[in-house]
């Protein structure tokens, strides 16, 4: 399978697309306003399409990297969507973050049309996407997983087969709950520490040497020290969406979600204040005017 189509060339998708081209695959991309600039990809040989159906007709595998379940359903099930152009054996790989119940419905529609489906959500950041070092959590048929593994390896470093269709998205929601929940806990603690007069350097040093160390602290450290949110380039609105998906999944499973609901409430309030603000900025939303301005900012 060398003819790849891709829908969703955002911050993560752009890196995925670049690495697919770098590994010698033929790539078609869907042009729409939500994309990052496509100039570099086109120069590297990417072929633009104006509809999902024409892109599918030119592809053996179609990778989706869109915002969430509504967008996945629209791309696949709309009147001019992928479903109209699926051929026997064609593969759809959904790298979005989506509701597992929606994923299972979409997968059935693709399979009934003769196609094959994997959910393969990712973790890590746009930096690792550009480097071809994403983590993929894959749900679907094990033989299909093995078949497309070389393609997935073009843009991912760690690739785990989690189980049947929907399992990848279930694990992604659990992962993002733990990741964002950890950041929310640290952000609230940092806001309290800053209001209490504790220097951010002391807060970081003591937690890093004790029970608060880890990836979440590393990601908010640049923001605490210099107002730099690039340690976690993830918008508040996306965090709220992922946590709402997690809580819906937990509710459907009959799982306890007291903490999950509290984390969702925190990000819902933050997204109402600044939906496009980056997640590390949660500290200053909880403690306004306590975080230092970037060092290169004008006085």
Secondary structure, DSSP 8 states (H G I E B T S, - for coil): --EEEEE--SHHHHHHHHHHHHTT-EEEEE--TTS---HHHHHTT-EEESSHHHHHHT-SEEEE--SSHHHHHHHHHSTTSGGGG--TT-EEEE-S---HHHHHHHHHHHHHTT-EEEEEEEES-HHHHHHT-EEEEEES-HHHHHHHHHHHHTTEEEEEEEESTTHHHHHHHHHHHHHHHHHHHHHHHHHHHHHTT--HHHHHHHHHTTTT-SHHHHHHHHHHHHS-GGGG--BHHHHHHHHHHHHHHHHHHT---HHHHHHHHHHHHHHHH-TTSBGGGHHHHHSTT-S---TTS--
